[in-house]
Amino acid sequence: MTTKIAPEAEMPRGVNRWMSPQEVCDELRIPKQTFYQWRARHVAPPAYRFGKLLRIERAEFERWLACHAEGFEAARNDRGL
């Protein structure tokens, strides 16, 4: 008996551990060029290279996104963090 594994695109959001640059861009609604400009300036979410593939871990993307919310630093300082 063979088990068919659903492609990444058909899996529910948050199930995949790794995201492609295109998935990050789709989620942020930014052009791919912007993502690569951010990488060049070292402000993009952390990424890992697997051979020719560039992948972003979803948990790190979520942390990166939370750190870039407006007022994050002020709220963080108010809580003494």
C-alpha positions as CSV (number, residue, x, y, z in Angstrom):
1,M,0.0,0.0,0.0
2,T,1.4,3.4,-1.0
3,T,0.6,6.6,0.9
4,K,0.3,9.7,-1.2
5,I,1.9,12.7,0.3
6,A,0.3,16.0,-0.4
7,P,2.4,18.7,-2.2
8,E,3.6,21.6,-0.1
9,A,1.0,23.9,-1.7
10,E,-1.9,21.7,-0.6
11,M,-0.8,21.4,3.1
12,P,-2.4,23.8,5.6
13,R,-0.5,26.9,6.6
14,G,2.0,26.3,9.4
15,V,2.5,22.6,8.7
16,N,5.6,23.1,6.6
17,R,8.7,23.8,8.5
18,W,10.5,25.4,5.6
19,M,9.4,28.2,3.3
20,S,10.7,29.2,0.0
21,P,11.6,32.8,-0.8
22,Q,8.5,32.9,-3.0
23,E,6.3,31.8,-0.1
24,V,7.7,34.5,2.1
25,C,7.1,37.1,-0.6
26,D,3.5,35.8,-1.1
27,E,2.8,36.0,2.6
28,L,4.3,39.5,2.9
29,R,2.9,40.6,-0.4
30,I,6.2,41.9,-1.6
31,P,8.1,41.5,-4.9
32,K,10.8,38.8,-4.9
33,Q,13.3,41.6,-5.7
34,T,12.5,43.3,-2.4
35,F,13.3,40.0,-0.5
36,Y,16.7,39.7,-2.2
37,Q,17.4,43.4,-1.5
38,W,16.7,42.8,2.1
39,R,19.0,39.8,2.1
40,A,21.8,42.0,0.6
41,R,21.3,44.5,3.4
42,H,21.1,41.7,6.0
43,V,17.6,42.7,7.1
44,A,15.7,39.7,5.7
45,P,14.6,36.7,7.8
46,P,17.4,34.2,8.4
47,A,17.7,31.7,5.5
48,Y,19.5,28.4,5.0
49,R,20.9,27.1,1.7
50,F,20.3,23.4,0.9
51,G,22.3,22.9,-2.3
52,K,20.8,25.4,-4.7
53,L,17.7,25.9,-2.6
54,L,17.2,28.8,-0.3
55,R,14.8,28.0,2.6
56,I,13.5,30.0,5.6
57,E,12.4,28.2,8.7
58,R,8.7,29.1,9.4
59,A,9.4,29.6,13.2
60,E,12.3,32.0,12.5
61,F,10.1,33.8,9.9
62,E,7.4,34.2,12.5
63,R,9.9,35.6,15.1
64,W,11.4,37.9,12.5
65,L,8.0,39.2,11.6
66,A,7.0,39.8,15.2
67,C,10.3,41.8,15.7
68,H,9.3,44.1,12.9
69,A,5.9,45.1,14.2
70,E,5.5,48.8,14.6
71,G,6.1,49.9,18.2
72,F,7.8,46.6,19.1
73,E,10.9,48.3,20.6
74,A,8.8,50.7,22.7
75,A,6.5,47.9,23.9
76,R,9.6,45.7,24.7
77,N,11.2,48.5,26.7
78,D,8.0,49.1,28.6
79,R,7.9,45.5,29.7
80,G,11.6,45.6,30.8
81,L,12.7,43.1,28.2
